[in-house]
């Protein structure tokens, strides 16, 4: 707390509903592992992440669209990752990590195993309000030209050039990764057997039909491969507010029109803003939600996805401040995803 939340300890202890500190159990285990050595006892705090990696909770549906795949030699995982930065590519271990994030030290492996099957094809909820189909049709073409290339299924690319705060992507260092590999393998190795609905199963024996024996290193991707963020498919994007990995942008409108992003807003309101696509974010008299200040600490920054980028010689428009009508058309199309 003193290292990562200096001057912000009390607010952090009170909590931020809907969010998690990605420093998590893996980091704690890495820190504890460091304490077991002489150098660790002297320099243990050095191994902690330099800043907190606070994130919003991700959507869980349609994980099959962001699932990693094997390379042709079945030795490396490519084209996906599932998390904000894809550092735990195998769904079974990603689910175990989610249980640990919630503080469940005695993981019930069956929960994670059942979730792999359930969430792989669990559909996103359809937008429940009216859609202007004519406007959505215009937005579809703009989306295709500026968004679809990145936000496509099985895009495992990690983006470092969109200006978002990178604290979350640097949570795992070499020691913490080694400790996590050891810890996850101890919880669920390829030989671990559990009773699932009357059948004895080995939920960590294979991934996509390929044996995981002698592949413990694949539980977490190499550190130099996830110092950035994935661009996920946007199915059900209407229900994923607030936006960016740290939930610092209240609506899709504010994501597309960055010069109107509020520095602080109310999180956890239940009323829906059908025009801007997100939950109502301004203050109300019903005491719903809590104040979220994007300037409080660096991890809360609402910067990013706010400037046009050039990739492969093509310019993608991310800032629609000069074309509000175009932004509204894209928003209308996003309601159909």
MARNUZA-963750 format. One record per residue (C-alpha): residue in three letters; x, y, z; residue number from 1. Coordinates in steps of 0.25 Angstrom, whole numbers, plus 5000, padded with zeros to 4 digits. Layout:
<pts>
> residuo	px	py	pz	num
> Ala	X	Y	Z	NUM
...
</pts>
This chain:
<pts>
> residuo	px	py	pz	num
> Unk	5000	5000	5000	1
> Unk	5011	5010	5004	2
> Unk	5019	5007	4991	3
> Unk	5008	5007	4981	4
> Unk	4997	5016	4987	5
> Unk	5005	5027	4994	6
> Unk	4996	5038	4998	7
> Unk	4984	5030	4993	8
> Unk	4984	5018	5003	9
> Unk	4970	5022	5010	10
> Unk	4962	5023	4997	11
> Unk	4968	5010	4992	12
> Unk	4965	5003	5005	13
> Unk	4950	5007	5003	14
> Unk	4950	5001	4990	15
> Unk	4945	5004	4975	16
> Unk	4933	4995	4972	17
> Unk	4935	4988	4958	18
> Unk	4950	4989	4958	19
> Unk	4962	4980	4962	20
> Unk	4976	4983	4965	21
> Unk	4984	4974	4955	22
> Unk	4996	4974	4964	23
> Unk	4988	4962	4970	24
> Unk	4992	4949	4976	25
> Unk	5003	4946	4966	26
> Unk	5010	4958	4970	27
> Unk	5008	4955	4985	28
> Unk	5014	4941	4982	29
> Unk	5026	4947	4975	30
> Unk	5028	4956	4986	31
> Unk	5027	4945	4996	32
> Unk	5037	4936	4988	33
> Unk	5047	4948	4988	34
> Unk	5046	4948	5003	35
> Unk	5052	4934	5003	36
> Unk	5065	4938	4998	37
> Unk	5076	4947	5005	38
> Unk	5075	4957	4994	39
> Unk	5060	4956	4994	40
> Unk	5060	4960	5009	41
> Unk	5069	4972	5006	42
> Unk	5062	4976	4993	43
> Unk	5048	4970	4993	44
> Unk	5040	4982	4991	45
> Unk	5048	4984	4978	46
> Unk	5041	4973	4972	47
> Unk	5027	4979	4974	48
> Unk	5022	4986	4962	49
> Unk	5026	5001	4963	50
> Unk	5011	5006	4961	51
> Unk	4998	4999	4963	52
> Unk	4991	4993	4951	53
> Unk	4976	4996	4954	54
> Unk	4967	4991	4943	55
> Unk	4952	4990	4941	56
> Unk	4946	4976	4941	57
> Unk	4945	4971	4927	58
> Unk	4933	4965	4920	59
> Unk	4933	4950	4920	60
> Unk	4924	4946	4908	61
> Unk	4929	4940	4895	62
> Unk	4943	4937	4899	63
> Unk	4945	4928	4888	64
> Unk	4946	4940	4879	65
> Unk	4959	4944	4887	66
> Unk	4964	4931	4890	67
> Unk	4979	4928	4886	68
> Unk	4983	4918	4876	69
> Unk	4995	4908	4874	70
> Unk	5005	4911	4864	71
> Unk	5008	4901	4853	72
> Unk	5018	4893	4862	73
> Unk	5009	4893	4874	74
> Unk	5020	4900	4883	75
> Unk	5015	4914	4884	76
> Unk	5001	4921	4886	77
> Unk	4998	4932	4876	78
> Unk	4986	4941	4871	79
> Unk	4979	4943	4884	80
> Unk	4980	4945	4899	81
> Unk	4967	4949	4905	82
> Unk	4972	4958	4916	83
> Unk	4975	4973	4915	84
> Unk	4989	4970	4911	85
> Unk	4988	4955	4908	86
> Unk	4998	4951	4918	87
> Unk	4990	4938	4922	88
> Unk	4986	4932	4909	89
> Unk	4980	4919	4913	90
> Unk	4966	4920	4918	91
> Unk	4967	4910	4929	92
> Unk	4978	4918	4936	93
> Unk	4972	4931	4933	94
> Unk	4960	4926	4941	95
> Unk	4968	4922	4952	96
> Unk	4975	4935	4952	97
> Unk	4961	4942	4953	98
> Unk	4957	4933	4965	99
> Unk	4970	4937	4972	100
> Unk	4968	4952	4969	101
> Unk	4955	4950	4977	102
> Unk	4963	4945	4988	103
> Unk	4959	4931	4987	104
> Unk	4972	4924	4992	105
> Unk	4966	4910	4992	106
> Unk	4963	4910	4977	107
> Unk	4952	4900	4973	108
> Unk	4958	4895	4960	109
> Unk	4944	4891	4955	110
> Unk	4939	4905	4955	111
> Unk	4949	4909	4945	112
> Unk	4948	4897	4937	113
> Unk	4933	4898	4935	114
> Unk	4935	4913	4932	115
> Unk	4944	4910	4921	116
> Unk	4933	4902	4914	117
> Unk	4922	4912	4918	118
> Unk	4929	4925	4914	119
> Unk	4935	4920	4901	120
> Unk	4922	4922	4893	121
> Unk	4913	4930	4903	122
> Unk	4907	4941	4894	123
> Unk	4907	4955	4898	124
> Unk	4893	4961	4902	125
> Unk	4886	4968	4890	126
> Unk	4885	4983	4891	127
> Unk	4871	4985	4898	128
> Unk	4867	4998	4892	129
> Unk	4863	5003	4878	130
> Unk	4873	5005	4867	131
> Unk	4873	5015	4856	132
> Unk	4877	5005	4845	133
> Unk	4879	5016	4834	134
> Unk	4889	5023	4843	135
> Unk	4895	5010	4847	136
> Unk	4897	5006	4833	137
> Unk	4906	5019	4831	138
> Unk	4913	5016	4844	139
> Unk	4916	5001	4839	140
> Unk	4925	5007	4827	141
> Unk	4932	5016	4837	142
> Unk	4935	5005	4847	143
> Unk	4940	4996	4836	144
> Unk	4950	5007	4831	145
> Unk	4955	5011	4845	146
> Unk	4952	5000	4855	147
> Unk	4950	4987	4850	148
> Unk	4964	4984	4846	149
> Unk	4968	4984	4861	150
> Unk	4955	4980	4868	151
> Unk	4954	4966	4861	152
> Unk	4954	4952	4866	153
> Unk	4967	4946	4869	154
> Unk	4975	4958	4868	155
> Unk	4987	4955	4878	156
> Unk	4994	4968	4875	157
> Unk	4998	4976	4887	158
> Unk	4997	4991	4884	159
> Unk	5006	5001	4891	160
> Unk	5004	5013	4882	161
> Unk	4990	5018	4886	162
> Unk	4994	5026	4898	163
> Unk	4987	5019	4910	164
> Unk	4994	5017	4923	165
> Unk	5003	5005	4923	166
> Unk	5003	5002	4938	167
> Unk	4994	4990	4936	168
> Unk	5003	4984	4925	169
> Unk	5016	4985	4934	170
> Unk	5010	4978	4946	171
> Unk	5017	4965	4944	172
> Unk	5032	4965	4944	173
> Unk	5042	4953	4942	174
> Unk	5041	4948	4957	175
> Unk	5026	4950	4958	176
> Unk	5025	4942	4945	177
> Unk	5033	4931	4950	178
> Unk	5026	4930	4963	179
> Unk	5012	4930	4956	180
> Unk	5017	4919	4947	181
> Unk	5021	4911	4959	182
> Unk	5008	4914	4966	183
> Unk	4998	4911	4955	184
> Unk	5005	4898	4952	185
> Unk	5004	4894	4967	186
> Unk	4989	4897	4966	187
> Unk	4986	4890	4953	188
> Unk	4997	4882	4946	189
> Unk	4994	4873	4934	190
> Unk	4993	4862	4943	191
> Unk	4983	4868	4953	192
> Unk	4970	4860	4953	193
> Unk	4957	4865	4958	194
> Unk	4943	4859	4959	195
> Unk	4934	4867	4950	196
> Unk	4919	4863	4950	197
> Unk	4923	4849	4953	198
> Unk	4934	4848	4942	199
> Unk	4949	4848	4946	200
> Unk	4955	4859	4937	201
> Unk	4969	4866	4936	202
> Unk	4965	4880	4932	203
> Unk	4980	4885	4931	204
> Unk	4984	4873	4922	205
> Unk	4982	4880	4909	206
> Unk	4978	4892	4902	207
> Unk	4971	4892	4889	208
> Unk	4974	4877	4888	209
> Unk	4989	4879	4890	210
> Unk	4996	4873	4902	211
> Unk	5002	4883	4912	212
> Unk	5012	4873	4918	213
> Unk	5025	4880	4918	214
> Unk	5019	4893	4914	215
> Unk	5018	4900	4927	216
> Unk	5025	4913	4922	217
> Unk	5012	4915	4913	218
> Unk	5003	4918	4925	219
> Unk	5008	4932	4925	220
> Unk	5013	4939	4912	221
> Unk	5027	4944	4912	222
> Unk	5028	4958	4918	223
> Unk	5033	4965	4906	224
> Unk	5020	4961	4899	225
> Unk	5010	4968	4907	226
> Unk	5015	4982	4910	227
> Unk	5002	4988	4904	228
> Unk	4988	4985	4902	229
> Unk	4980	4976	4893	230
> Unk	4968	4981	4884	231
> Unk	4957	4972	4887	232
> Unk	4945	4969	4878	233
> Unk	4933	4978	4882	234
> Unk	4921	4969	4883	235
> Unk	4913	4974	4894	236
> Unk	4921	4987	4895	237
> Unk	4908	4995	4899	238
> Unk	4908	4987	4912	239
> Unk	4923	4989	4915	240
> Unk	4923	5003	4920	241
> Unk	4932	5010	4925	242
> Unk	4943	5009	4915	243
> Unk	4958	5007	4913	244
> Unk	4965	4996	4922	245
> Unk	4963	5005	4935	246
> Unk	4949	5009	4933	247
> Unk	4953	5024	4932	248
> Unk	4944	5028	4920	249
> Unk	4929	5027	4923	250
> Unk	4923	5025	4910	251
> Unk	4926	5021	4895	252
> Unk	4923	5036	4891	253
> Unk	4934	5041	4901	254
> Unk	4943	5030	4895	255
> Unk	4941	5035	4881	256
> Unk	4941	5050	4885	257
> Unk	4953	5051	4895	258
> Unk	4952	5066	4896	259
> Unk	4939	5064	4904	260
> Unk	4944	5054	4914	261
> Unk	4940	5058	4928	262
> Unk	4952	5058	4938	263
> Unk	4943	5052	4948	264
> Unk	4929	5045	4948	265
> Unk	4920	5036	4955	266
> Unk	4922	5021	4953	267
> Unk	4912	5010	4956	268
> Unk	4900	5017	4952	269
> Unk	4889	5008	4947	270
> Unk	4882	5018	4937	271
> Unk	4886	5016	4923	272
> Unk	4890	5027	4913	273
> Unk	4885	5022	4900	274
> Unk	4890	5034	4892	275
> Unk	4905	5033	4897	276
> Unk	4905	5018	4899	277
> Unk	4908	5016	4914	278
> Unk	4903	5017	4928	279
> Unk	4898	5031	4932	280
> Unk	4911	5037	4938	281
> Unk	4907	5051	4943	282
> Unk	4903	5054	4958	283
> Unk	4889	5051	4962	284
> Unk	4881	5052	4975	285
> Unk	4879	5038	4977	286
> Unk	4893	5035	4983	287
> Unk	4895	5024	4973	288
> Unk	4910	5021	4970	289
> Unk	4923	5027	4974	290
> Unk	4932	5038	4969	291
> Unk	4943	5034	4960	292
> Unk	4954	5044	4959	293
> Unk	4963	5041	4947	294
> Unk	4974	5050	4952	295
> Unk	4975	5044	4965	296
> Unk	4987	5034	4962	297
> Unk	4993	5031	4948	298
> Unk	4986	5017	4948	299
> Unk	4973	5025	4946	300
> Unk	4977	5033	4935	301
> Unk	4967	5035	4924	302
> Unk	4977	5038	4913	303
> Unk	4978	5029	4901	304
> Unk	4971	5024	4889	305
> Unk	4970	5039	4886	306
> Unk	4979	5042	4874	307
> Unk	4979	5037	4860	308
> Unk	4989	5026	4858	309
> Unk	4997	5021	4846	310
> Unk	4999	5006	4845	311
> Unk	5004	4999	4832	312
> Unk	5003	5012	4825	313
> Unk	4988	5014	4827	314
> Unk	4983	5025	4836	315
> Unk	4972	5020	4846	316
> Unk	4963	5031	4852	317
> Unk	4962	5030	4867	318
> Unk	4958	5045	4870	319
> Unk	4945	5048	4864	320
> Unk	4944	5062	4871	321
> Unk	4944	5069	4857	322
> Unk	4933	5059	4852	323
> Unk	4922	5058	4863	324
> Unk	4912	5052	4852	325
> Unk	4922	5041	4849	326
> Unk	4924	5038	4863	327
> Unk	4909	5037	4865	328
> Unk	4907	5028	4853	329
> Unk	4918	5018	4859	330
> Unk	4911	5018	4872	331
> Unk	4898	5014	4866	332
> Unk	4905	5003	4858	333
> Unk	4912	4998	4871	334
> Unk	4898	4996	4877	335
> Unk	4896	4985	4867	336
> Unk	4909	4977	4871	337
</pts>
